Amino acid sequence: MKIKLIIAAVCLIALVFSGCTPTNGTTSTTTPPTNTTTPPPTMTIIETGTPTATGGLEIVQQEMTADASGRIFVELLLRNNTSAQIDLIEVTVRFLDSQGNLVDTSEDSVTNLLPDQTVNLDIQCWGSCKDVTSYELVIQTTPSVNVD
């Protein structure tokens, strides 16, 4: 399993630096952090893994916010829109500055998300994040495998 994750990470890094995006990636715009005047950040979703039965993993809500101390978070609400359990969801947030340069990367994961179940994630930027204006999400899912 660890080897697969390393291979997947290397492939994603190669994709990012080649300027290509996977065919199932989508791009949308989010709102800026609540206590700044920066333009709205761009959020790129790159989904990898096996396609799921009935629409996959849905990002119900997502927002980049800053708390009173200036710490930046990406808040996500995810829903399993499949008819099967998703065994593992790995979310990587790449925090970027206004030039698109990587400032920090943070990760979180969820296990055993049942059909129609939702989960909240708050993923914090831990680096020197005062220059963060946008972010990218990399979401990898591992659906449940039924063994008869």
Secondary structure as GFF3:
##gff-version 3
##sequence-region A 1 148
A	DSSP	alpha_helix	2	18	.	.	.	ID=ss1
A	DSSP	beta_strand	26	29	.	.	.	ID=ss2
A	DSSP	beta_strand	42	49	.	.	.	ID=ss3
A	DSSP	beta_strand	57	66	.	.	.	ID=ss4
A	DSSP	beta_strand	72	80	.	.	.	ID=ss5
A	DSSP	beta_strand	86	96	.	.	.	ID=ss6
A	DSSP	beta_strand	102	113	.	.	.	ID=ss7
A	DSSP	beta_strand	118	124	.	.	.	ID=ss8
A	DSSP	beta_strand	134	143	.	.	.	ID=ss9
###
